[in-house]
Amino acid sequence: MFKKDVSPRSKTKVKSSIQRNLRAKLVETYPGLEPHIDEILPKKEQLDALKLPEQRASLYMLPGKPLFFQKMDDPLIPHLRLVHAYPHAFTRIRIDRGAIRFVLSGATLMAPGLTSPGGRLPGSDLNNDDAENYGTEDLPAGKVVVVEAEGKDNACMVGVLKVGTGEMKAKKKGVAIDDGHYLGDGLWRLQLD
């Protein structure tokens, strides 16, 4: 989605009523953010929407601080800088070491990178530590997930699942996430000053 450099067009101030709706939608979509929502999106601070016409998306931000982006009517997706600040507030999955270089080059995330021994998907087959980090319930298609990498501390990608995790485990092949925001992409490099 953001493989090329991002060239923003116009920045507009978000009305307070829309800002309240966004806060409510964020807490509904990402329940783990509820304890931190006043830090992330203070009520008295002005939220801006930056139009990204080539991607048909909007980036919601506080002055110099990217928060979420939204493509058309898709769900609000957190910017990786926000994910790095609040890593346990989001639903996570993990890729194996072999998939890291492909993800960071903007390739489609394929199911084998998640179903191999180094990958982690939520489910009842995980040990206690992994179940605490990745959950025990299978995720449906369309769910926004943060992608961590085996052996790394910070998330490397965020995107929307194309198929459910139960189906991924059963088939062990196919596209998992075809379009996401990853470290080093145009959105990550975007200068907001």
N, C-alpha and C positions, 0 to 999 in steps of 0.2 A: 504494500500500500504506500509506503514512504521510501521506496528504494532510491528514488532520485531526491535531489535537494528540494526542499519545500519553499515555495515562494508565496508568502502570505499576501493578501490583498488589503482588506479593510479590518480595522479593529473597532468594535462597538461595545458600548457599555451595556451590561445585562440589567434589565429592570429588576427591581427588588422582588416583585411578585414571581418572576421567572426564576430568580435566584433561590427563593424559598422552595419552589417546586423542584429545582435541581437538587437542593439539599435533601428533600424528602425522597426523591428518586434514588439518590446515591445511597442513603441509609437502607432503603428497601432492597436495592440490588446487591449492595455489599454490607451486610449486617455487621461485619467486623470493624467497619469504620465508625460506627455509632459513638463509641467513647471518644473518638478523635475528631469528630466532625466540626466542632467549634475551632480547633486548631487549623484544620485543613481549609475550611470555608467559613471564616468569621462573619457573623451577621452584619457587622458595620463596615466591612471591607468591600470595595467595589470589584465585582467580577467582570472580566472582559471576555468577549468572544472574538477570536481571530479567525477570519474566513480563509480556508485553504481550498481555493477553487479547483485546482488540478485534481485533488483527491476527493472533491465534493464532501468536505468535512469542515467541522468547526472545532477549534481548540479553545477550551475554557481555561482561563488563567487569572491569577492575581498578578499584580505588577511584577514582571520578571520571573514568575513561578508557574510553570505549566501544571495543570491538574488533571483534566480529562479531555478526551476528544470524542467526537460523535460524527459518524458518517451517515448523512441523511437521517433516517428514522431508526437507525440501529441503536443498540444499547450504548450507554456511556462507558467508555473504556479508559481505564486509568493510564496516565503517562508513566513511563518507567521510573522517572525521578520520584513520583509519589509512591510507587510500588516499593522502591528502595527505602523510603522513609518509614513505611508501614507494611513490612513484608507479610506479617501474619494476619493481616486484615482481609486478604484475598484468597480465593480458591486456587490451589497450586497443583501443578503436575511437574514431573521431572524427566528430562531427556538424558540419554547416556552420553558419554564423552565423545563418541563418534559423530553424533548429530550436531555438536556445538558449532563446528566450522560452517556447516551448511546453513544453520539458523542465522548466524552472524553475517552471512553473505546474502541473506534475503530469500533463500530458497523456501519452498513449501515444507512445512513440518510434516513428516510422514509418520505413520503409526509405528513402524519398527524401532524408531528412536525412543519411543515411549514404552514399548512392550518388551524390549530386550532386558537382560539382567540389571543394567545400570539405570534403566528408566523406572518411573513410579507413576502409577495411576491409582486413583482411589478405589478401595474395594476391601472385601473381608479377608483377602489373602495376604494382607500386609502384616508385618510384625508390629508390636505396640508403638515403637518410636515412629515408624513410617505412617501408621494409622493416625497418630496424633497430628502429624504434619500434612498428610494428604487426604485424610478422611476415609470413611468406610462406605459411603454411598456412591454408586456410579453416577456420573454426570451426564446430563442429556445434551444432545446436539444444540448449539446456539448459546451455550453457557460461556461466559467470559472467564478465561483462566490465565494465570500467570505461569510462565514456563521457567522453571529453574534448571540449572545444568549440574550434572553429577560432578562433585568435587569443587564446586564454586559457591561463593557466599551470596552473590546477588543474582536476581532474576535476569534473564537475557532476552525475554520476549513476553509480550502479552497479546492475546488474540481470542477469537471466538472459535469454539470447537465445531467442526463440520459434521462429525458423527459422535454419538455417545461413547463413553469410555467402555461400557459393556460390549458394544459392537467391536471396538478396537481390540479388546482382549480376545474376543472370539476369532476375528479374522486375521489379526496381526499384520495387516497390510492396508494400504490406502492412505488418503490424505487425512491428517488430523486437524491442522490449521493451515489454510492456504494464504492467509492475508493477515499480517499482524504488524505490530510496532516492536522493533528489536533494537538492541544496542548498536549505535553507530549509524542508524538510518537517518533519513532527512529530517524527521521530526526530532530525533535525539540531538542532531547538530544545529537545529534552528536557534538562531540568536534572538532573544526576546528583549533585549535592552532598548 
